[in-house]
């Protein structure tokens, strides 16, 4: 089983990686890699990665919350008007964004600017991350079980990290709107 130091490393690593806006790897992969590196159950690893992620996004949220105080009056009124339209769905939107491997910032930043309730923000984000991180940790444990006969633990860790980097770069480089247009042969508008 994992040591306290290893578990704290998972929490700290998740926290640091999630401080990088728009370019951090998906928490699915962070949890999956953690499961390959640290011997622990998926719930514990998923919980620690989700907690680290949620604490990091609280910082992003806090920065945008306080930046919002320095916006001009016109811009503030526009944000407040938009906020009234989505406040009812904000919890669900944040939960869904957190529970998927897509970047969270397009939802986190506007909620900070519109001064969404901090408690609701943390709960929605943490629960969403818990869904994806427990899944990721379970997938990491599964891949360790399946591929341990083919690869050693070290090789599997290296392959997992390389795969995480490649997928992260692809997600950053690919314009999914243009890709969808090519696939469906018509203009597709992705939400911003």
Protein Blocks (a to p, Z undefined) as FASTA:
>chain_A
ZZfklmmmmmmmmmmmmmpghkaccfklmmmmmmmmpgcdfklmmmmmmmmmmmmmmmmm
mmmmmmmmmpcfklmmmmmmmmmmmmmmmmmmmmmmmmpcbdfklmmmmmmmnopafklm
mmmmmmmmmmmmmmmmmmmmmmmmmmmmmpcfklmmmmmmmmmmmmmmmmmmpcfklmmm
mmnopacdddZZ
